[in-house]
Amino acid sequence: MAKKGLGRGLSALLSDNVPELPEVEAGTDGRLIQLHISDIEPNRKQPRKHFDENALMELAESIGMHGLLEPIAVRKKENGYYEIIAGERRWRASRMAGLNTIPAIVKEIGDEEAALLALIENLQREDLNPVEEALGYRDLIQRYELTQEEAAKKVGKSRANVANLMRILNHPASVLALVENGSLTYGHARALLPLAEKLGEKELLAVAEKISEEDLSVRQTEALAKKMLTEPTDKPVTADPVKSQYLKVLERSVSASAGRKAAIKAEKDGSGKLVLSFASTEDLETLLTALCGKHFLEELSETL
């Protein structure tokens, strides 16, 4: 897989802003021009999925006062539009600020290099949440067959930093959602990793929500995880919710048919107990006769 030129970073992609740029057509790779915002479209494979509206408003206000100080990077598509390589946040804020045109650097690159530069541009930002950053590294590594060391170099991070961050992806999506919305920090997510192998998703999520609700520190979370890891594991197994509902229906049906209270207790391996209540000795004999046949008690009395 060709990787030529993919390690240059964004410093080579972007150059100093030039004021009062003419509106011209792109023809040379790296040419800085002024583009109509309506002629620009976002990259559908943009790795960044969340844009903070408040932060965009603040940026839009700044752009409205001072203009866009750093050009975006685009490439010309066959449909005539320009696709954003880097700078979608600046493009969105410029639209909010009411600008008609913005400066852009037009690059002549293919789909693969454009996608890689978009990933790198996002990973070099400081306002990504930990989950977005970890997913970005994973995407970078998997899509371009890189090692963690190679991926780390492309975004100016250490291999250990990338490896540690990607570990939080061992959590289920429900727990990662708490990190994305800010209920838990990256430190909390790391502290909970030892429990991810021990607990099911529902149990782990309950612990994570408790930490958020009680505003526990990372140290307190580490202590809680350590305590839970040393607790006995031979706790009763909770039945599957679907099976539990089925057993409840059976209990009601048996009770109605037998005219007495019935209880069904099932174990994880499929075994269990059926418990039928009786009100008196006579009622017990009636129950046994119904279960074992009308001659059961007569045959029993002959053996006593």
Summary of the structure (lengths in Angstrom):
residues: 304
radius of gyration: 32.1
end to end distance: 86.7
largest distance: 112.7
contacts: 802
relative contact order: 0.07
helix: 51%
strand: 11%
